[in-house]
Structure formats: C-alpha cells, structure tokens
C-alpha cells in the first residue's frame, strides 16, 4: 500500500469518527420527538443534568452586541409561582427564543421539547437562548418543583 493510499484511509477514518461523534453526542438532532407533541408528555431524559444541553451563556457585553431588535421575555418567579401567572410566549419558527427567568429560590428552568435547561437562583437569573426550530406549544417549568412558569408557542413562518 502506498503512502498516498494510507493517508487517504487515515483521512476517511478521521471523517467517520467525527461524523459518529456528532451523531451520537447528546443534544444532537432529536428528530424522534414529535414537534406537535403535547407539552410535558415527552419521555424523561436519562441524561444526567450535568450532561444535558445548556442554554448558551455569554458575557453581558457580548450578548448586548448580538441582541436582535426584540428583547428577551422576562419571567419572575416569587414564592414558587410565576408573577402574573403562566404566560404564553409567541415565537415564529426559525427565530431565536430568548427567556430570562429570575427567582427567589434555586431551581432549574426546563423548556420541554427542546430539552434546554438552565439553573436559576436568587441574584443569578437563568438566561435561555436557542433557535425555535420545532413548531407547537412547549411547557417551560421549574424542573425541581414541577411548576409551569410559561408556554412557548412556536408558530409557523
């Protein structure tokens, strides 16, 4: 086998390893889940919280530079309940969903269907940013206390 053939085989093996890693990594394409599935009915995740996809965290200055014209939806949780009740947050498919959740107790914010998780604590708001690619209505809840705080309604373009 020539040196060129060996290099070609090595390059093919590297490409196959990268493709396998991307396809098998948690937080990849979740096409098995139905985008019109009722909120809160998805299968429980066997992935430990530390390995779950997290909302993208950015320094405040960098976020301000990239912030689109509309601002993030703000949800305040006091005494374990969303102030003003559970709100519906409309987003058009293909846009970026942005939520800021402040709370007076530690918990974890979970956007069902998207499996986006972010910790929240007094003085440390959860900032969630992700592309709204799946159409439908998705529950946003405090995972630890099982309290719904919003509904994300992703509408067709």
Short mmCIF file of the C-alpha atoms (twelve columns), coordinates in Angstrom:
data_MODEL
# 
_entry.id   MODEL 
# 
loop_
_atom_site.group_PDB 
_atom_site.id 
_atom_site.type_symbol 
_atom_site.label_atom_id 
_atom_site.label_alt_id 
_atom_site.label_comp_id 
_atom_site.label_asym_id 
_atom_site.label_seq_id 
_atom_site.Cartn_x 
_atom_site.Cartn_y 
_atom_site.Cartn_z 
_atom_site.pdbx_PDB_model_num 
ATOM 1   C CA . UNK A 1   0.000   0.000  0.000  1 
ATOM 2   C CA . UNK A 2   1.392   3.380  -0.991 1 
ATOM 3   C CA . UNK A 3   1.848   6.342  1.283  1 
ATOM 4   C CA . UNK A 4   -0.944  8.236  -0.536 1 
ATOM 5   C CA . UNK A 5   -3.375  5.314  -0.031 1 
ATOM 6   C CA . UNK A 6   -2.533  5.118  3.674  1 
ATOM 7   C CA . UNK A 7   -3.118  8.856  4.086  1 
ATOM 8   C CA . UNK A 8   -6.440  8.530  2.242  1 
ATOM 9   C CA . UNK A 9   -7.563  5.717  4.541  1 
ATOM 10  C CA . UNK A 10  -6.468  7.679  7.604  1 
ATOM 11  C CA . UNK A 11  -8.400  10.756 6.421  1 
ATOM 12  C CA . UNK A 12  -11.523 8.623  5.800  1 
ATOM 13  C CA . UNK A 13  -11.250 7.106  9.297  1 
ATOM 14  C CA . UNK A 14  -10.980 10.576 10.863 1 
ATOM 15  C CA . UNK A 15  -14.041 11.798 8.944  1 
ATOM 16  C CA . UNK A 16  -16.034 8.723  10.012 1 
ATOM 17  C CA . UNK A 17  -15.021 9.235  13.663 1 
ATOM 18  C CA . UNK A 18  -16.107 12.897 13.586 1 
ATOM 19  C CA . UNK A 19  -19.466 12.021 11.975 1 
ATOM 20  C CA . UNK A 20  -20.071 9.261  14.545 1 
ATOM 21  C CA . UNK A 21  -19.230 11.631 17.407 1 
ATOM 22  C CA . UNK A 22  -21.633 14.317 16.113 1 
ATOM 23  C CA . UNK A 23  -24.463 11.838 15.566 1 
ATOM 24  C CA . UNK A 24  -24.049 10.134 18.943 1 
ATOM 25  C CA . UNK A 25  -23.455 13.268 21.052 1 
ATOM 26  C CA . UNK A 26  -26.215 14.323 23.498 1 
ATOM 27  C CA . UNK A 27  -28.151 17.374 22.382 1 
ATOM 28  C CA . UNK A 28  -27.868 16.436 18.739 1 
ATOM 29  C CA . UNK A 29  -30.778 16.131 16.326 1 
ATOM 30  C CA . UNK A 30  -33.810 14.941 18.295 1 
ATOM 31  C CA . UNK A 31  -35.893 14.047 15.237 1 
ATOM 32  C CA . UNK A 32  -37.583 11.159 17.059 1 
ATOM 33  C CA . UNK A 33  -39.606 13.634 19.100 1 
ATOM 34  C CA . UNK A 34  -42.779 14.982 17.545 1 
ATOM 35  C CA . UNK A 35  -42.906 18.788 17.328 1 
ATOM 36  C CA . UNK A 36  -46.680 18.727 17.857 1 
ATOM 37  C CA . UNK A 37  -46.471 16.504 20.921 1 
ATOM 38  C CA . UNK A 38  -48.488 17.953 23.820 1 
ATOM 39  C CA . UNK A 39  -46.401 19.885 26.315 1 
ATOM 40  C CA . UNK A 40  -44.993 17.837 29.165 1 
ATOM 41  C CA . UNK A 41  -45.522 14.418 27.548 1 
ATOM 42  C CA . UNK A 42  -42.035 13.745 26.209 1 
ATOM 43  C CA . UNK A 43  -40.044 10.809 27.508 1 
ATOM 44  C CA . UNK A 44  -37.990 11.561 30.631 1 
ATOM 45  C CA . UNK A 45  -34.334 12.103 29.908 1 
ATOM 46  C CA . UNK A 46  -31.872 9.516  31.155 1 
ATOM 47  C CA . UNK A 47  -29.072 12.031 30.644 1 
ATOM 48  C CA . UNK A 48  -27.714 13.365 33.941 1 
ATOM 49  C CA . UNK A 49  -28.243 17.129 34.428 1 
ATOM 50  C CA . UNK A 50  -24.529 17.888 34.055 1 
ATOM 51  C CA . UNK A 51  -24.513 16.329 30.557 1 
ATOM 52  C CA . UNK A 52  -27.723 17.995 29.322 1 
ATOM 53  C CA . UNK A 53  -27.522 20.782 26.781 1 
ATOM 54  C CA . UNK A 54  -27.431 24.147 28.447 1 
ATOM 55  C CA . UNK A 55  -28.714 27.455 27.198 1 
ATOM 56  C CA . UNK A 56  -25.887 29.454 25.712 1 
ATOM 57  C CA . UNK A 57  -24.226 31.661 28.332 1 
ATOM 58  C CA . UNK A 58  -22.492 34.834 27.146 1 
ATOM 59  C CA . UNK A 59  -20.944 37.804 28.890 1 
ATOM 60  C CA . UNK A 60  -23.395 40.693 29.116 1 
ATOM 61  C CA . UNK A 61  -21.436 42.943 26.737 1 
ATOM 62  C CA . UNK A 62  -21.216 40.275 24.041 1 
ATOM 63  C CA . UNK A 63  -24.933 39.484 24.387 1 
ATOM 64  C CA . UNK A 64  -25.818 43.165 24.005 1 
ATOM 65  C CA . UNK A 65  -23.866 43.362 20.738 1 
ATOM 66  C CA . UNK A 66  -25.691 40.317 19.296 1 
ATOM 67  C CA . UNK A 67  -29.128 41.098 20.733 1 
ATOM 68  C CA . UNK A 68  -31.748 41.315 17.961 1 
ATOM 69  C CA . UNK A 69  -34.220 44.201 17.929 1 
ATOM 70  C CA . UNK A 70  -36.757 42.484 20.191 1 
ATOM 71  C CA . UNK A 71  -35.843 41.800 23.792 1 
ATOM 72  C CA . UNK A 72  -35.974 38.608 25.812 1 
ATOM 73  C CA . UNK A 73  -39.188 37.625 27.576 1 
ATOM 74  C CA . UNK A 74  -38.779 38.138 31.317 1 
ATOM 75  C CA . UNK A 75  -40.418 35.796 33.821 1 
ATOM 76  C CA . UNK A 76  -40.290 36.477 37.554 1 
ATOM 77  C CA . UNK A 77  -40.896 33.615 39.988 1 
ATOM 78  C CA . UNK A 78  -41.784 34.567 43.546 1 
ATOM 79  C CA . UNK A 79  -42.783 32.120 46.308 1 
ATOM 80  C CA . UNK A 80  -42.636 29.258 43.804 1 
ATOM 81  C CA . UNK A 81  -45.132 30.769 41.315 1 
ATOM 82  C CA . UNK A 82  -44.748 32.928 38.180 1 
ATOM 83  C CA . UNK A 83  -45.719 36.538 38.918 1 
ATOM 84  C CA . UNK A 84  -48.782 37.314 36.785 1 
ATOM 85  C CA . UNK A 85  -49.465 33.644 36.101 1 
ATOM 86  C CA . UNK A 86  -48.385 31.317 33.305 1 
ATOM 87  C CA . UNK A 87  -47.838 33.359 30.142 1 
ATOM 88  C CA . UNK A 88  -47.842 32.305 26.528 1 
ATOM 89  C CA . UNK A 89  -44.666 33.389 24.744 1 
ATOM 90  C CA . UNK A 90  -45.128 33.515 20.958 1 
ATOM 91  C CA . UNK A 91  -42.129 32.915 18.712 1 
ATOM 92  C CA . UNK A 92  -42.009 32.396 14.951 1 
ATOM 93  C CA . UNK A 93  -40.314 29.194 13.784 1 
ATOM 94  C CA . UNK A 94  -36.731 29.874 12.772 1 
ATOM 95  C CA . UNK A 95  -36.302 32.793 15.172 1 
ATOM 96  C CA . UNK A 96  -34.298 32.702 18.379 1 
ATOM 97  C CA . UNK A 97  -36.309 32.127 21.555 1 
ATOM 98  C CA . UNK A 98  -34.990 34.241 24.441 1 
ATOM 99  C CA . UNK A 99  -36.137 33.980 28.045 1 
ATOM 100 C CA . UNK A 100 -34.790 35.483 31.246 1 
ATOM 101 C CA . UNK A 101 -36.102 33.870 34.426 1 
ATOM 102 C CA . UNK A 102 -35.471 35.346 37.866 1 
ATOM 103 C CA . UNK A 103 -36.485 33.508 41.027 1 
ATOM 104 C CA . UNK A 104 -36.278 33.868 44.779 1 
ATOM 105 C CA . UNK A 105 -35.209 30.218 45.201 1 
ATOM 106 C CA . UNK A 106 -32.776 27.846 43.479 1 
ATOM 107 C CA . UNK A 107 -34.179 25.587 40.763 1 
ATOM 108 C CA . UNK A 108 -33.642 24.605 37.155 1 
ATOM 109 C CA . UNK A 109 -35.607 26.041 34.227 1 
ATOM 110 C CA . UNK A 110 -36.534 23.426 31.603 1 
ATOM 111 C CA . UNK A 111 -38.041 24.051 28.162 1 
ATOM 112 C CA . UNK A 112 -39.817 20.800 27.286 1 
ATOM 113 C CA . UNK A 113 -39.493 19.524 23.734 1 
ATOM 114 C CA . UNK A 114 -36.249 21.420 23.261 1 
ATOM 115 C CA . UNK A 115 -34.568 19.906 26.338 1 
ATOM 116 C CA . UNK A 116 -32.958 23.211 27.218 1 
ATOM 117 C CA . UNK A 117 -32.006 23.509 30.890 1 
ATOM 118 C CA . UNK A 118 -30.555 26.414 32.869 1 
ATOM 119 C CA . UNK A 119 -30.037 26.903 36.599 1 
ATOM 120 C CA . UNK A 120 -31.725 29.823 38.346 1 
ATOM 121 C CA . UNK A 121 -31.060 31.191 41.847 1 
ATOM 122 C CA . UNK A 122 -31.576 34.424 43.772 1 
ATOM 123 C CA . UNK A 123 -29.318 37.016 42.169 1 
ATOM 124 C CA . UNK A 124 -28.478 34.630 39.290 1 
ATOM 125 C CA . UNK A 125 -31.144 34.697 36.560 1 
ATOM 126 C CA . UNK A 126 -31.447 31.904 34.007 1 
ATOM 127 C CA . UNK A 127 -30.787 33.246 30.512 1 
ATOM 128 C CA . UNK A 128 -32.030 30.892 27.810 1 
ATOM 129 C CA . UNK A 129 -31.333 31.435 24.100 1 
ATOM 130 C CA . UNK A 130 -31.963 28.799 21.467 1 
ATOM 131 C CA . UNK A 131 -33.279 28.546 17.901 1 
ATOM 132 C CA . UNK A 132 -37.033 27.858 17.839 1 
ATOM 133 C CA . UNK A 133 -36.987 25.133 15.207 1 
ATOM 134 C CA . UNK A 134 -39.860 22.902 16.373 1 
ATOM 135 C CA . UNK A 135 -43.419 24.192 15.880 1 
ATOM 136 C CA . UNK A 136 -46.001 23.672 18.608 1 
ATOM 137 C CA . UNK A 137 -46.656 24.564 22.242 1 
ATOM 138 C CA . UNK A 138 -43.959 23.676 24.775 1 
ATOM 139 C CA . UNK A 139 -44.093 23.873 28.562 1 
ATOM 140 C CA . UNK A 140 -41.487 25.925 30.405 1 
ATOM 141 C CA . UNK A 141 -41.206 24.776 34.006 1 
ATOM 142 C CA . UNK A 142 -39.158 24.842 37.144 1 
ATOM 143 C CA . UNK A 143 -37.848 21.299 36.967 1 
ATOM 144 C CA . UNK A 144 -37.214 20.706 40.668 1 
ATOM 145 C CA . UNK A 145 -40.577 21.967 41.906 1 
ATOM 146 C CA . UNK A 146 -42.553 20.884 38.797 1 
ATOM 147 C CA . UNK A 147 -44.182 24.317 38.450 1 
ATOM 148 C CA . UNK A 148 -45.117 25.542 34.976 1 
ATOM 149 C CA . UNK A 149 -43.984 29.143 34.502 1 
ATOM 150 C CA . UNK A 150 -44.730 29.718 30.787 1 
ATOM 151 C CA . UNK A 151 -45.759 28.179 27.475 1 
ATOM 152 C CA . UNK A 152 -43.530 28.649 24.452 1 
ATOM 153 C CA . UNK A 153 -45.743 28.809 21.365 1 
ATOM 154 C CA . UNK A 154 -43.672 28.349 18.205 1 
ATOM 155 C CA . UNK A 155 -45.772 29.398 15.229 1 
ATOM 156 C CA . UNK A 156 -45.117 28.608 11.545 1 
ATOM 157 C CA . UNK A 157 -43.345 31.246 9.459  1 
# 
